């Protein structure tokens, strides 16, 4: 039975005619229940707390919370729960059996109300979910997650100040070259732009540099609309800079055309380095636990209380969105909070223009070749598009082919004068396409990626001497197909 202490010390049932309707009901007024109550109070929600401990109920009332005494392990208490009109029920006692009983009752009597339930250990989670729990609360996991989140914040704060201390220590004549990976994407360019801004804020000259070409329509629109100053590297240019930074890549010669013995001073990246990674640098921050390098740079900006321009905010937000595939791939809580911070400063109309560029004639041609030349092995699709001028047409073709019914993984590849370029996509949750492409091609070229996207570049080597282009394409096709299918464990059907 519920007991409610009123001013006249009278006792009445919550079944009285003037019974209050509550948006939320909290079952269990301990530390977790109190924490939920405080958050609901901040949001000015109408809620009721129920607890079997009389003294705890009194303490809750002293804090101006509406609280009733009741034991949810009893049928009578459950029958008297004010569920009518409630949006949600928080079942947060330390008694697992009582929580389970209350959950079953709530889902039977008020199936539309969401239920957050406290799990005593991870073993109980499946039973609670099977009985209708919408959200599970496991305090030890929450504490661990909170501790790791706080640790990450501390690390990022320290890294931000270390970076600025290093930049300030550079001589007045220092020139910083910020190298992004070959054929850079928005995440690498936005991150480099942020580093450039930070360096210039302490009086240093910094320029963004890249090898290769920028062919993807969205990337070109990104650079043009945001007026990003970026230089294509040519012979001897690196000698102009006495400080080199690598952003969104971490090893000279891997996913970039820097000589492998190049001295690097700064590395900022979110890609995990290879096991053999051993580089002596002045500043390094590699965080594979976040989805984009733009996220790292955003956190630097926040920790340094740096005045961010709308241009930089727009660039970083777009960088996070593209590298996390609109928060559907490799996304952490830090990516989400960083994006939320940037949203208030970003130019939404500029983002819309970047996202809707026209498709070039070459992209249309390559897509047509990819469709015509596709070969399917089960749910795997492989397509050789032949010789290409713009390698950024390959990922666009792969994205389109992944939409085909029955296809879970796509590999599209094409050839330039000296390399075979590969782009892979997968929507199969059992497949890490980055690992597969690395296993298949890293021993003969540069390869890697993420859970759903990957790329590789393979030097032609001795095959550059082959004059017959059709023969060259055939040899490349056979080698790429064989290695890829072996890596995914598929036996190629005989022709």
VOGU-3710 file (C-alpha; in Angstrom, 3 decimals, decimal comma):
1> xxxxxxxxxx> 0,000/0,000/0,000  1,200/3,537/-0,736  1,379/6,009/2,151  1,447/9,743/1,347  2,216/12,192/4,139  0,160/15,336/3,758  0,141/18,487/5,824  -2,577/17,074/8,121  -0,739/13,714/8,310  -3,720/12,075/6,660
11> xxxxxxxxxx> -3,422/8,874/4,665  -5,258/8,362/1,404  -5,003/5,896/-1,500  -3,695/7,029/-4,880  -6,933/5,568/-6,201  -8,745/8,643/-4,873  -10,944/10,486/-7,435  -8,509/13,375/-7,677  -5,627/11,095/-8,533  -2,737/12,900/-10,273
21> xxxxxxxxxx> -1,565/11,895/-13,742  2,198/11,629/-14,184  4,247/11,763/-17,370  6,874/9,557/-15,722  6,938/7,137/-12,809  10,223/6,211/-11,123  10,216/2,893/-9,279  13,128/3,006/-6,858  14,326/6,191/-5,191  17,965/5,259/-4,600
31> xxxxxxxxxx> 20,950/7,057/-6,082  20,028/6,142/-9,665  16,366/7,036/-9,225  17,335/10,346/-7,639  19,685/11,132/-10,520  16,854/10,500/-13,010  14,501/12,633/-10,905  16,928/15,564/-10,964  17,159/15,431/-14,761  13,363/15,233/-15,133
41> xxxxxxxxxx> 12,996/18,177/-12,763  15,362/20,249/-14,915  13,088/19,485/-17,879  10,048/20,492/-15,780  8,406/17,090/-16,221  5,605/15,830/-13,953  6,769/12,638/-12,263  6,284/10,432/-9,215  8,878/8,427/-7,275  7,900/5,196/-5,494
51> xxxxxxxxxx> 10,181/3,474/-2,977  9,623/0,910/-0,212  11,978/2,661/2,242  9,899/5,048/4,375  12,872/7,179/5,438  14,032/7,515/1,831  10,554/8,635/0,778  10,670/11,284/3,500  14,083/12,473/2,318  12,806/12,750/-1,255
61> xxxxxxxxxx> 9,852/14,839/-0,100  12,242/17,088/1,813  13,868/17,802/-1,559  10,418/18,790/-2,921  9,966/15,631/-4,999  6,566/13,929/-5,030  7,183/10,489/-3,543  5,094/7,589/-2,245  5,898/4,543/-0,183  5,352/1,204/-1,910
71> xxxxxxxxxx> 6,934/-2,200/-2,584  6,867/-3,120/-6,276  7,430/-6,780/-5,465  3,780/-6,918/-4,257  0,732/-7,221/-6,499  -1,156/-4,518/-4,571  1,540/-1,900/-5,209  1,680/-2,774/-8,892  -2,111/-2,592/-9,214  -2,075/0,922/-7,756
81> xxxxxxxxxx> 0,634/2,269/-10,071  -0,563/5,501/-11,765  0,141/4,300/-15,306  -2,715/6,093/-17,060  -1,305/8,786/-19,358  2,318/8,000/-18,517  4,990/8,350/-21,196  7,603/6,243/-19,463  8,397/4,075/-16,455  11,845/3,920/-14,857
91> xxxxxxxxxx> 12,257/0,601/-12,993  15,424/1,184/-11,012  15,411/-0,822/-7,770  18,310/-3,101/-6,804  15,938/-6,115/-6,615  16,132/-7,841/-10,006  13,117/-10,115/-9,502  11,017/-7,135/-8,418  12,178/-5,190/-11,476  11,281/-8,086/-13,776
101> xxxxxxxxxx> 7,849/-8,485/-12,194  7,165/-4,751/-12,483  8,307/-4,731/-16,123  5,912/-7,534/-17,062  3,055/-5,785/-15,300  3,763/-2,408/-16,900  4,037/-3,865/-20,406  0,737/-5,688/-19,962  -1,186/-2,741/-18,523  0,462/0,134/-20,406
111> xxxxxxxxxx> 2,249/-1,261/-23,476  2,718/2,173/-25,050  4,795/3,490/-22,148  8,516/3,043/-22,662  10,305/1,176/-19,900  13,865/1,764/-18,737  14,942/-1,085/-16,449  17,956/-1,536/-14,223  19,855/-4,747/-14,975  21,765/-6,233/-12,065
121> xxxxxxxxxx> 24,370/-7,837/-14,317  24,890/-8,397/-18,021  23,410/-11,913/-17,812  19,985/-10,469/-16,965  19,919/-8,183/-19,995  18,512/-10,742/-22,440  15,624/-11,680/-20,128  14,684/-8,037/-19,573  14,770/-7,297/-23,296  12,644/-10,379/-24,039
131> xxxxxxxxxx> 10,049/-9,099/-21,571  9,703/-5,743/-23,288  12,376/-3,467/-21,800  13,070/-0,570/-24,142  16,281/0,613/-22,474  18,566/-1,231/-20,064  20,566/0,447/-17,350  23,623/-1,417/-16,070  25,343/0,800/-13,471  28,841/-0,770/-13,636
141> xxxxxxxxxx> 28,882/-0,360/-17,428  27,687/3,220/-17,103  30,400/3,994/-14,587  33,031/2,429/-16,867  31,747/4,316/-19,921  31,691/7,553/-17,938  35,244/6,964/-16,711  36,481/6,290/-20,255  34,639/9,351/-21,580  36,227/11,533/-18,913
151> xxxxxxxxxx> 39,644/10,017/-19,650  39,184/10,773/-23,334  38,303/14,387/-22,501  41,398/14,751/-20,333  43,611/13,247/-23,044  42,182/15,547/-25,708  42,568/18,577/-23,469  46,202/17,696/-22,825  46,860/17,010/-26,512  45,343/20,343/-27,552
161> xxxxxxxxxx> 47,586/22,303/-25,211  50,653/20,254/-26,123  50,029/21,015/-29,797  49,685/24,742/-29,176  52,798/24,767/-26,975  54,711/23,081/-29,785  53,422/25,503/-32,429  54,351/28,480/-30,245  57,858/27,078/-29,754  58,611/27,096/-33,476
171> xxxxxxxxxx> 60,880/29,846/-34,755  59,452/32,966/-36,440  60,715/31,816/-39,843  59,044/28,421/-39,622  56,896/27,284/-42,540  54,536/24,396/-41,850  53,467/22,069/-44,644  50,293/20,167/-43,742  50,193/17,029/-45,886  46,904/15,181/-46,364
181> xxxxxxxxxx> 46,549/11,817/-48,079  46,562/11,424/-51,849  43,259/12,416/-53,473  42,071/13,983/-50,193  38,527/13,718/-48,859  36,572/16,353/-46,878  37,650/14,952/-43,489  41,357/15,298/-44,299  40,941/18,758/-45,842  38,789/20,071/-42,970
191> xxxxxxxxxx> 41,254/18,735/-40,391  44,165/20,332/-42,220  42,250/23,617/-42,398  41,743/23,515/-38,624  45,456/22,896/-38,014  46,306/25,725/-40,410  43,995/28,070/-38,469  45,518/27,063/-35,121  49,065/27,601/-36,430  48,200/30,987/-37,898
201> xxxxxxxxxx> 46,610/32,061/-34,607  50,104/31,974/-33,054  51,754/33,730/-35,985  53,033/30,733/-37,963  52,800/30,251/-41,732  51,011/27,004/-42,676  49,811/25,598/-46,006  47,731/22,534/-46,921  49,454/20,196/-49,391  48,344/17,114/-51,334
211> xxxxxxxxxx> 49,578/14,684/-53,955  47,342/13,200/-56,642  44,155/14,826/-57,867  40,857/16,038/-56,438  38,248/14,496/-58,660  35,187/13,792/-56,511  32,510/16,362/-57,322  31,508/16,864/-53,695  35,140/17,395/-52,647  35,675/19,969/-55,389
221> xxxxxxxxxx> 32,461/21,739/-54,377  33,610/21,568/-50,750  36,918/23,290/-51,565  35,406/25,901/-53,864  32,430/26,903/-51,712  34,548/27,152/-48,556  37,508/28,765/-50,353  39,972/26,271/-48,872  43,573/27,201/-49,790  45,233/23,945/-50,871
231> xxxxxxxxxx> 48,334/23,308/-53,008  49,136/20,299/-55,141  52,642/19,040/-54,381  55,148/19,012/-57,214  58,831/18,212/-57,431  60,965/20,045/-54,879  58,054/21,819/-53,177  58,502/20,080/-49,824  61,882/21,792/-49,439  59,998/25,061/-48,853
241> xxxxxxxxxx> 58,839/23,788/-45,444  60,982/23,146/-42,379  58,069/21,613/-40,425  55,842/18,876/-41,891  52,530/17,701/-40,491  50,477/14,705/-41,581  46,722/14,911/-41,045  44,273/12,022/-41,555  47,196/9,727/-42,374  50,102/8,622/-40,228
251> xxxxxxxxxx> 52,886/6,995/-42,225  54,975/8,525/-45,041  54,374/6,533/-48,212  51,157/4,908/-46,936  48,046/6,383/-48,574  50,233/9,301/-49,611  53,171/9,831/-51,961  55,672/11,124/-49,418  59,060/9,366/-49,551  59,067/6,749/-46,745
261> xxxxxxxxxx> 62,090/8,360/-45,065  60,501/11,826/-44,857  60,967/13,536/-41,465  57,541/14,277/-39,986  57,039/16,680/-37,060  53,261/16,440/-36,406  50,832/13,549/-36,872  47,078/13,816/-36,178  44,897/10,934/-37,361  42,018/8,615/-36,506
271> xxxxxxxxxx> 43,268/5,605/-38,481  45,048/2,847/-36,590  48,722/2,640/-37,637  50,268/-0,543/-38,941  51,882/-2,890/-36,427  55,319/-1,877/-37,689  54,611/1,821/-36,997  57,743/3,399/-35,529  58,104/7,118/-36,258  59,887/9,703/-34,144
281> xxxxxxxxxx> 57,826/12,918/-34,209  57,540/16,075/-32,093  53,757/15,776/-31,631  51,490/12,792/-32,304  47,810/12,142/-31,595  46,245/9,025/-33,166  42,741/8,104/-31,983  41,139/5,091/-33,725  38,257/5,316/-31,209  36,724/8,308/-33,016
291> xxxxxxxxxx> 35,098/8,308/-36,424  36,862/11,269/-38,038  40,023/13,329/-37,714  37,729/16,366/-37,905  36,360/15,260/-34,533  39,834/15,439/-32,977  40,391/18,902/-34,408  36,957/20,058/-33,196  37,796/18,940/-29,675  41,089/20,879/-29,891
301> xxxxxxxxxx> 39,140/23,974/-30,895  36,755/23,502/-27,972  39,447/22,838/-25,376  41,485/25,852/-26,510  38,385/28,096/-26,549  39,399/29,000/-30,104  37,096/31,423/-31,896  35,794/29,297/-34,747  34,667/30,824/-38,051  31,542/29,666/-39,870
311> xxxxxxxxxx> 33,765/28,430/-42,732  35,850/26,202/-40,445  32,785/24,967/-38,552  31,074/24,055/-41,829  34,183/22,239/-43,064  34,655/20,247/-39,838  30,964/19,338/-39,596  30,959/18,079/-43,169  34,194/16,182/-42,514  32,635/14,363/-39,556
321> xxxxxxxxxx> 29,437/13,624/-41,451  31,173/12,174/-44,499  33,725/10,055/-42,631  31,058/8,585/-40,338  28,645/8,137/-43,267  26,115/10,456/-41,614  26,828/8,911/-38,170  26,096/5,351/-39,343  29,729/4,115/-39,440  32,440/4,015/-36,743
331> xxxxxxxxxx> 30,668/6,732/-34,767  31,528/7,534/-31,145  29,824/9,778/-28,600  32,604/12,329/-29,157  31,747/12,491/-32,883  28,132/13,237/-32,003  28,894/15,920/-29,414  31,472/17,524/-31,691  28,964/17,676/-34,537  26,358/19,190/-32,203
341> xxxxxxxxxx> 28,848/21,887/-31,167  29,681/22,717/-34,802  26,064/22,780/-35,969  25,373/26,152/-34,329  28,237/27,799/-36,267  27,952/26,017/-39,639  26,368/27,452/-42,783  23,538/25,042/-43,580  22,889/26,474/-47,049  26,543/25,914/-47,979
351> xxxxxxxxxx> 26,328/22,309/-46,755  23,289/21,788/-48,969  25,178/23,118/-52,016  28,175/20,855/-51,307  25,953/17,783/-51,083  24,218/18,325/-54,451  26,963/18,885/-57,057  26,470/17,934/-60,687  27,909/14,616/-61,902  30,791/14,876/-64,360
361> xxxxxxxxxx> 30,772/13,166/-67,749  33,669/10,921/-66,695  31,816/9,800/-63,584  28,839/8,850/-65,749  31,137/6,945/-68,132  32,886/5,064/-65,323  29,558/4,177/-63,722  28,392/2,824/-67,073  31,564/0,739/-67,424  31,179/-0,546/-63,869
371> xxxxxxxxxx> 27,639/-1,711/-64,613  28,587/-3,317/-67,946  31,665/-5,109/-66,581  30,248/-6,304/-63,280  30,846/-9,911/-62,261  28,945/-11,406/-59,362  30,002/-14,212/-57,019  27,185/-14,801/-54,544  26,589/-11,451/-52,832  29,992/-10,086/-53,956
381> xxxxxxxxxx> 30,235/-7,827/-57,006  33,559/-7,058/-58,720  33,925/-4,662/-61,627  36,949/-3,605/-63,688  36,259/-0,215/-65,312  39,507/-0,137/-67,311  41,686/2,964/-67,610  40,552/6,044/-65,703  41,744/9,622/-65,469  39,957/10,495/-62,236
391> xxxxxxxxxx> 40,307/7,805/-59,544  37,605/9,513/-57,448  35,046/8,160/-59,894  35,677/4,651/-58,481  34,157/5,119/-55,002  31,164/6,851/-56,569  30,620/3,855/-58,836  31,041/1,483/-55,876  28,419/3,402/-53,897  25,910/3,063/-56,740
401> xxxxxxxxxx> 26,569/-0,651/-57,331  26,086/-1,418/-53,626  22,430/-0,445/-54,096  21,823/-3,450/-56,380  19,449/-6,037/-54,938  21,219/-9,060/-53,451  24,641/-7,370/-53,362  26,337/-6,906/-49,974  29,934/-6,124/-50,970  31,371/-4,291/-53,985
411> xxxxxxxxxx> 34,899/-3,934/-55,358  35,461/-1,517/-58,255  38,927/-1,019/-59,710  40,540/0,875/-62,543  43,980/1,677/-63,868  46,050/4,808/-64,357  49,470/4,979/-66,046  51,369/3,466/-63,117  48,846/2,052/-60,626  45,740/-0,027/-60,124
421> xxxxxxxxxx> 43,256/1,835/-57,920  40,620/-0,074/-55,949  37,550/1,105/-54,044  35,447/-1,246/-51,933  32,134/-0,914/-50,118  30,193/-3,347/-47,917  26,906/-3,344/-46,012  27,394/-6,865/-44,639  27,664/-6,569/-40,837  29,748/-9,776/-40,774
431> xxxxxxxxxx> 32,408/-8,242/-43,011  35,095/-5,680/-42,189  35,956/-4,608/-45,694  38,980/-2,612/-44,489  40,562/-5,762/-43,041  39,742/-7,772/-46,157  41,288/-5,255/-48,561  44,347/-4,961/-46,333  44,803/-8,757/-46,245  44,339/-9,035/-49,978
441> xxxxxxxxxx> 46,571/-6,223/-51,217  48,794/-4,675/-48,509  51,714/-6,939/-49,424  51,800/-5,567/-52,976  50,626/-1,998/-52,419  48,985/0,467/-50,040  45,644/-0,782/-48,648  43,267/-0,252/-45,751  39,979/1,215/-44,628  37,078/0,852/-42,223
451> xxxxxxxxxx> 34,207/-1,524/-41,490  32,267/-0,450/-44,587  34,698/1,394/-46,871  38,200/0,625/-48,084  40,676/1,463/-50,807  43,979/0,267/-52,215  46,643/1,369/-54,664  48,848/-1,200/-56,358  51,903/-0,107/-58,361  52,012/-1,791/-61,758
461> xxxxxxxxxx> 55,724/-2,559/-61,361  56,971/-4,969/-64,026  53,592/-4,848/-65,808  54,303/-1,257/-66,865  56,361/-2,758/-69,664  53,317/-4,473/-71,164  52,402/-2,485/-74,277  49,138/-4,296/-75,066  46,548/-2,465/-72,964  43,957/-5,205/-73,329
471> xxxxxxxxxx> 46,455/-7,788/-72,067  47,399/-5,480/-69,195  43,741/-5,083/-68,191  43,226/-8,841/-68,345  46,266/-9,561/-66,151  45,148/-6,923/-63,631  41,595/-8,255/-63,634  42,689/-11,823/-62,919  45,106/-10,811/-60,152  42,679/-8,488/-58,357
481> xxxxxxxxxx> 39,733/-10,889/-58,577  41,772/-13,868/-57,340  43,255/-12,018/-54,369  39,945/-10,454/-53,334  37,893/-13,659/-53,546  40,587/-15,565/-51,653  40,520/-12,927/-48,898  36,731/-13,223/-48,491  36,863/-17,028/-48,656  34,918/-17,462/-51,907
491> xxxxx> 35,895/-20,015/-54,539  35,630/-18,449/-57,971  33,360/-20,360/-60,301  35,066/-21,610/-63,472  34,338/-19,649/-66,605
//
